[in-house]
Amino acid sequence: MNEQTSSGQTSRAPAIDLARGIALIGMAVFHFTFDLEFFHRIEPGTITSLPWIVFARTVAGSFVFLAGVSLVLAAQGGMRWPSFWRSTAVVAVAALGVSVATWFAIRPAFVFFGILHMIVVGRLLGLAFLRVPPVLTALIGVAVWALPYLVQSPVFDTRWLAWIGFAEVQPFSMDLEPVFPWFGPFLLGMAAAGLAQGWLRGGVLVNPILRGLAWAGRHSLAIYLIHQPVLLGTLWLFFG
């Protein structure tokens, strides 16, 4: 979920736009299933079953991974700092909006550090890795991904610290992607972009379906913010 526009080239990488568009479909499928369970139209506990948990984390991980790719593409040829800070601020404001909206809507499970929060932090922390060799970045990414499964402490169980990622019991939230392990996929995305170098910028999408997916990928933040209210509203009209 990364509206990276720090360079004219970055937002025109068809492969990345297409990948985001496909990830958006996965996100919509998961949230639609969640909403069906909310309206008691499918078996309770469906979305907390192992297959759906794996699916949800794969979709979330793909967005974070692609945000890492976009950061490297934006820095190629020199970072446009005003655009970088502006686009980062847009995502940060959107993250704050999600927190405020869910605080009023579902306070016990409000989103205090979701995927948008993680992308903002990833973009900032990722700046330190722009000159790190991609292979080393990938190794650090794997370590970041693995560390919270090896190191846990009840000290991190509160919402004030759970966003770091070492909680023994995570606070309940509708969307929680702590820095550890989720900065790992971000770094892996940076490493992949570094290894791919200029390959990601080539290609033209001819198929109209693929072009539509790429268009959605270029507007992933807006779609992320509006899709769930639209799904919930539509289902409410049908089921009450």
Solvent accessible surface area in square Angstrom, and as a share of the most:
residue,aa,sasa,rsa
1,M,1,0.00
2,N,1,0.01
3,E,38,0.17
4,Q,6,0.03
5,T,75,0.43
6,S,1,0.01
7,S,6,0.04
8,G,62,0.60
9,Q,109,0.48
10,T,8,0.04
11,S,23,0.15
12,R,135,0.49
13,A,0,0.00
14,P,26,0.17
15,A,49,0.38
16,I,11,0.06
17,D,4,0.02
18,L,32,0.16
19,A,35,0.27
20,R,11,0.04
21,G,1,0.01
22,I,96,0.48
23,A,9,0.07
24,L,10,0.05
25,I,90,0.46
26,G,10,0.10
27,M,11,0.05
28,A,37,0.28
29,V,66,0.38
30,F,37,0.16
31,H,42,0.19
32,F,83,0.34
33,T,14,0.08
34,F,46,0.19
35,D,0,0.00
36,L,33,0.16
37,E,30,0.14
38,F,126,0.52
39,F,26,0.11
40,H,155,0.69
41,R,130,0.48
42,I,53,0.27
43,E,129,0.58
44,P,103,0.65
45,G,34,0.33
46,T,31,0.18
47,I,23,0.11
48,T,92,0.53
49,S,42,0.27
50,L,129,0.64
51,P,95,0.60
52,W,62,0.22
53,I,59,0.30
54,V,84,0.48
55,F,71,0.30
56,A,26,0.20
57,R,140,0.51
58,T,86,0.50
59,V,18,0.10
60,A,13,0.10
61,G,12,0.12
62,S,37,0.24
63,F,2,0.01
64,V,0,0.00
65,F,70,0.29
66,L,13,0.06
67,A,0,0.00
68,G,0,0.00
69,V,3,0.02
70,S,1,0.01
71,L,0,0.00
72,V,19,0.11
73,L,1,0.00
74,A,0,0.00
75,A,25,0.19
76,Q,56,0.25
77,G,84,0.81
78,G,40,0.38
79,M,25,0.11
80,R,116,0.42
81,W,113,0.40
82,P,99,0.62
83,S,19,0.12
84,F,0,0.00
85,W,128,0.45
86,R,145,0.53
87,S,8,0.05
88,T,8,0.05
89,A,51,0.40
90,V,75,0.43
91,V,0,0.00
92,A,39,0.30
93,V,103,0.59
94,A,11,0.09
95,A,5,0.04
96,L,114,0.57
97,G,38,0.36
98,V,26,0.15
99,S,16,0.10
100,V,72,0.42
101,A,60,0.47
102,T,24,0.14
103,W,97,0.34
104,F,151,0.63
105,A,79,0.61
106,I,69,0.35
107,R,120,0.44
108,P,104,0.65
109,A,6,0.05
110,F,32,0.13
111,V,6,0.04
112,F,31,0.13
113,F,17,0.07
114,G,1,0.01
115,I,10,0.05
116,L,3,0.01
117,H,27,0.12
118,M,0,0.00
119,I,0,0.00
120,V,19,0.11
121,V,35,0.20
122,G,0,0.00
123,R,0,0.00
124,L,76,0.38
125,L,78,0.39
126,G,0,0.00
127,L,44,0.22
128,A,82,0.64
129,F,38,0.16
130,L,53,0.26
131,R,235,0.86
132,V,40,0.23
133,P,81,0.51
134,P,41,0.26
135,V,93,0.54
136,L,86,0.43
137,T,3,0.02
138,A,24,0.19
139,L,115,0.57
140,I,55,0.28
141,G,0,0.00
142,V,82,0.47
143,A,59,0.45
144,V,15,0.09
145,W,112,0.39
146,A,43,0.33
147,L,69,0.34
148,P,9,0.06
149,Y,138,0.52
150,L,142,0.71
151,V,75,0.43
152,Q,94,0.42
153,S,29,0.19
154,P,82,0.52
155,V,97,0.56
156,F,48,0.20
157,D,38,0.20
158,T,72,0.42
159,R,84,0.31
160,W,214,0.75
161,L,63,0.31
162,A,0,0.00
163,W,93,0.33
164,I,39,0.20
165,G,6,0.06
166,F,23,0.10
167,A,10,0.08
168,E,96,0.43
169,V,110,0.63
170,Q,91,0.41
171,P,23,0.15
172,F,138,0.58
173,S,17,0.11
174,M,76,0.34
175,D,33,0.17
176,L,28,0.14
177,E,15,0.07
178,P,2,0.01
179,V,11,0.06
180,F,49,0.20
181,P,17,0.11
182,W,28,0.10
183,F,12,0.05
184,G,0,0.00
185,P,5,0.03
186,F,0,0.00
187,L,0,0.00
188,L,37,0.18
189,G,0,0.00
190,M,6,0.03
191,A,4,0.03
192,A,37,0.29
193,A,0,0.00
194,G,20,0.19
195,L,102,0.51
196,A,17,0.13
197,Q,124,0.55
198,G,49,0.47
199,W,209,0.73
200,L,37,0.18
201,R,53,0.19
202,G,49,0.47
203,G,57,0.55
204,V,132,0.76
205,L,38,0.19
206,V,117,0.67
207,N,70,0.36
208,P,91,0.57
209,I,126,0.64
210,L,64,0.32
211,R,121,0.44
212,G,38,0.36
213,L,34,0.17
214,A,2,0.02
215,W,136,0.48
216,A,18,0.14
217,G,0,0.00
218,R,76,0.28
219,H,74,0.33
220,S,0,0.00
221,L,9,0.05
222,A,55,0.42
223,I,41,0.21
224,Y,33,0.12
225,L,70,0.35
226,I,101,0.51
227,H,19,0.09
228,Q,39,0.17
229,P,84,0.53
230,V,90,0.52
231,L,38,0.19
232,L,60,0.30
233,G,33,0.32
234,T,60,0.35
235,L,12,0.06
236,W,151,0.53
237,L,138,0.69
238,F,154,0.64
239,F,76,0.32
240,G,60,0.58
